[in-house]
Amino acid sequence: MEDKKRIFSGVQPSGHLTIGNYLGAIKNWVELQDDYDSFYCIVDLHALTVRQDPKELRRRSLSVFALYLACGLDADKNTIFVQSHVSAHAELAWILNCYTYMGELSRMTQFKEKARRHKDNINAGLFTYPVLMAADILLYQAHLVPVGADQKQHLEITRDIAQRFNSIYGDVFVIPEAYIPKVAARIMNLQEPTKKMSKSDENENAFISMLDTSDVIMRKFRRAVTDSEAQVRYDEENKPGISNLMNIYAAVTGKSYEEIEQEFDGKGYGDFKKAVGEAVVETLNPIQERYNDLMKNKDYLQEMMNKGAERAARIANRTLGKVYRKVGLVSPVRG
Ligand code: TYM
């Protein structure tokens, strides 16, 4: 395990995980898990940048943990853990805050977008969010960060912070690369297909939750916004709704856009939407079954969670110790 290159990635437990999270990120983690020493995190501290119901947040962290396993992540092969269980994340974030500029943070599109949506709560955490994300990644000396396209800018700032730090103190951090899939890097909102599908959307018809029942999934696809051309053809600009459905269908079936266009040549949108719905149901059903089984055994989940945190802390504290020494913090004298 030690010789392999490292991966770090995470999901915020800030709502129902969507097929965007699955197809854009988690599915690829499962595919990469044999080739890398991987750290997969439930980033609960990040979720606090938007008001959360404490009870719900606690419940969701466990639920996301179970979903990771249900998607096929092996808790023995990978280190799966909750961010707040490893204090080094918050500690390194503080240090890195002192090496990050207000100007670069204020250019972040996610900050600008969230600040617009949560006008009454534009807190400092929302602003420094990417610094905590940089700390997540850099603590583990990760080479690769598999994410959806929306996280590209956060990866770029992570690299900038790491390079800045290294140029002052020597090679402390590995400079990470983003791994963004060719298909499904950006799954769009089913009701407004020019917007990203988001787990925190108020309109339930806008996203497919990974835990939606088959009926709900079929209904949401039936209601998905399309266009009036009645031709299944990939054209993101003029046919964002159909292109998004093609993207989802391509990701779950492995078919190319050309194959999909041929398959539905001469058929109506009704047939196409039904096929997309069925393919998604087929993908999610076994995950949901495993999820339901896992959630019956909370003690097991808790035990795996503790094990993950212990393993993660060991690696993270090594990096944090190095950073503390480099910047000139005095070591405590142990009695
Ligand atoms: P989050 O919780 O918004 O999303 C988790 C992962 O899912 C991807 N994703 C999507 N991919 C395709 N289409 C979509 N509609 C879609 N929506 C979300 C995201 O790109 C992401 O990969 N800041 C991160 C969490 C984070 C993190 C990290 C990620 C914190 N620290 C360190 C990687 C490394 C976030 O908010 O993801």
Boltz pocket constraint, residues with backbone or C-beta under 6 A from the ligand:
constraints:
  - pocket:
      binder: B
      contacts: [[A, 8], [A, 9], [A, 10], [A, 11], [A, 12], [A, 13], [A, 19], [A, 20], [A, 21], [A, 22], [A, 23], [A, 24], [A, 25], [A, 43], [A, 46], [A, 132], [A, 133], [A, 136], [A, 137], [A, 145], [A, 146], [A, 147], [A, 148], [A, 149], [A, 150], [A, 151], [A, 154], [A, 184], [A, 185], [A, 186], [A, 187], [A, 188], [A, 196], [A, 197], [A, 198]]
      max_distance: 6.0
